[in-house]
Amino acid sequence: MPGPEEELIGILKNNGVDFTSSLPCEKIKTLLEMVEDSFFHVPLTREEEGVGISAGAALSGKKPAMFVQSSGIGNMINALLSLTGFYRLPLAIFVSQRGIYKEKIAAQLPMGQRLPMILKGAGISYSVISKRDDFRVIGKKLRNVYAKNMIHAFLLSPEIWENAGVRGQGLGVRERVKKPFLTCSLQPATSPKYTRYEILKIIAPYLSEKIVVCNLGFPAKELFHVKHQPSNFYMLGSMGMTTPIGLGVALSSKKEVVVIDGDGSLLMNPGTLATAACLAPGNLTILAIDNKVYGSTGNQPTLTGACVDLEITAKGFGIKDTVKAATKKELINAMKRRGKGIRFIHALAVSGNRDVLNISLHHLVNKKQVMGFIKT
Ligand SMILES: Cc1ncc(C[n+]2csc(CCOP(=O)(O)OP(=O)(O)O)c2C)c(N)n1
């Protein structure tokens, strides 16, 4: 008997899906591997971008399908309504719905649980797919999407993939054969030595007494484990907001601010580097830990492994003080040396997460502690 992912891929193939794109969720990492292997697939930097790419593909006669997390729908709504819906273009959206089944991340609840109401309010039809039995409806709905030029969302519960046994290759990105357009064209001047966790350990002494705004997922959990202090703001959701939050604090406080961002998250909102460069608060350091993957959701490649150099990107947006760091010495020097303006540290990392416990601090307590620190 095929696994649920294989069954779903079969349904998509039978209904002519020929153009896919995705931004990962940990719960569907096996499905995403199979999608990438089975269809033309575009790895996205932001879910909203996928709505535009899918619209372009539909204009060329393709049958697009997207694979995203429920939080990603929040990034898509305007484009779905004023582009896809407005021009009556077809789009099937497979949504990994979080916050509804054995959810461990509290920040997933507000968006995940309200998703049906949000779709309803937006006039977007959806099907709840809680179990494999519910797959029966997918074929019919897909035919409608492409025949009647509709948007339809399939809300996939994490329960579907539970107990499905050993599935997919389960390989990290490094072992997977890269597609030709994902081959690396960049020759890094310096090569990564440490994982994100090891980098956090190296830089930890230089974070003391600073406001630290940390990227969601494993980065926040690892920082909590390596060096918790009342001035650390841990993100638990809102991917792409790390640098904007840090920028907001730096513009409103005299204290030193260190943003610990990730390549995937920074690429979701790269325009924030332009805003930061323009306003240039001298108390802001952006440390981008670049492991070339979405490390928190199963090591799916980001485009820093293909064609993007984050340091050059920051420079291009106008940040003058930038540096690459990979060795211990480079990382320490980068953290120690402080010019007058805003600074961007491109920390090169190897992929890999440390198996640490979840953050045992309520998010509102965290907020209170950070606000208390900023006031002092
Ligand atoms: C809008 C949105 N889309 C997708 C996700 C799922 N998600 C959580 S963390 C993460 C990966 C972040 O990657 P990166 O910033 O490179 O950090 P890393 O985990 O690799 O250190 C993703 C895709 C999310 N939380 N929100």
The ligand as an SDF file (V2000), in Angstrom:
LIG
                    3D

 26 27  0  0  0  0  0  0  0  0999 V2000
    5.1750   32.3850    6.8590 C   0  0  0  0  0  0  0  0  0  0  0  0
    5.8600   31.1240    7.2740 C   0  0  0  0  0  0  0  0  0  0  0  0
    6.2310   30.2200    6.3450 N   0  0  0  0  0  0  0  0  0  0  0  0
    6.8550   29.0680    6.7200 C   0  0  0  0  0  0  0  0  0  0  0  0
    7.1260   28.8170    8.0360 C   0  0  0  0  0  0  0  0  0  0  0  0
    7.7950   27.5160    8.4790 C   0  0  0  0  0  0  0  0  0  0  0  0
    9.1830   27.7760    8.9320 N   0  0  0  0  0  0  0  0  0  0  0  0
    9.5030   27.9620   10.2380 C   0  0  0  0  0  0  0  0  0  0  0  0
   11.1290   28.1650   10.5060 S   0  0  0  0  0  0  0  0  0  0  0  0
   11.4570   28.0100    8.8600 C   0  0  0  0  0  0  0  0  0  0  0  0
   12.8690   27.9790    8.3550 C   0  0  0  0  0  0  0  0  0  0  0  0
   13.6680   29.2270    8.6250 C   0  0  0  0  0  0  0  0  0  0  0  0
   14.8780   29.0870    7.9420 O   0  0  0  0  0  0  0  0  0  0  0  0
   16.1230   30.0130    8.2280 P   0  0  0  0  0  0  0  0  0  0  0  0
   15.6730   31.4110    8.4670 O   0  0  0  0  0  0  0  0  0  0  0  0
   17.1090   29.8000    7.1450 O   0  0  0  0  0  0  0  0  0  0  0  0
   16.6690   29.4970    9.6180 O   0  0  0  0  0  0  0  0  0  0  0  0
   17.3400   28.0740   10.0350 P   0  0  0  0  0  0  0  0  0  0  0  0
   16.2290   27.2860   10.6610 O   0  0  0  0  0  0  0  0  0  0  0  0
   17.9160   27.4410    8.8240 O   0  0  0  0  0  0  0  0  0  0  0  0
   18.3820   28.4710   11.0230 O   0  0  0  0  0  0  0  0  0  0  0  0
   10.2780   27.8010    8.1150 C   0  0  0  0  0  0  0  0  0  0  0  0
   10.2260   27.6130    6.6530 C   0  0  0  0  0  0  0  0  0  0  0  0
    6.6950   29.7860    8.9740 C   0  0  0  0  0  0  0  0  0  0  0  0
    6.8760   29.6140   10.2960 N   0  0  0  0  0  0  0  0  0  0  0  0
    6.0830   30.9040    8.5720 N   0  0  0  0  0  0  0  0  0  0  0  0
  1  2  1  0
  2  3  1  0
  2 26  2  0
  3  4  2  0
  4  5  1  0
  5  6  1  0
  5 24  2  0
  6  7  1  0
  7  8  2  0
  7 22  1  0
  8  9  1  0
  9 10  1  0
 10 11  1  0
 10 22  2  0
 11 12  1  0
 12 13  1  0
 13 14  1  0
 14 15  2  0
 14 16  1  0
 14 17  1  0
 17 18  1  0
 18 19  2  0
 18 20  1  0
 18 21  1  0
 22 23  1  0
 24 25  1  0
 24 26  1  0
M  CHG  1   7   1
M  END
$$$$
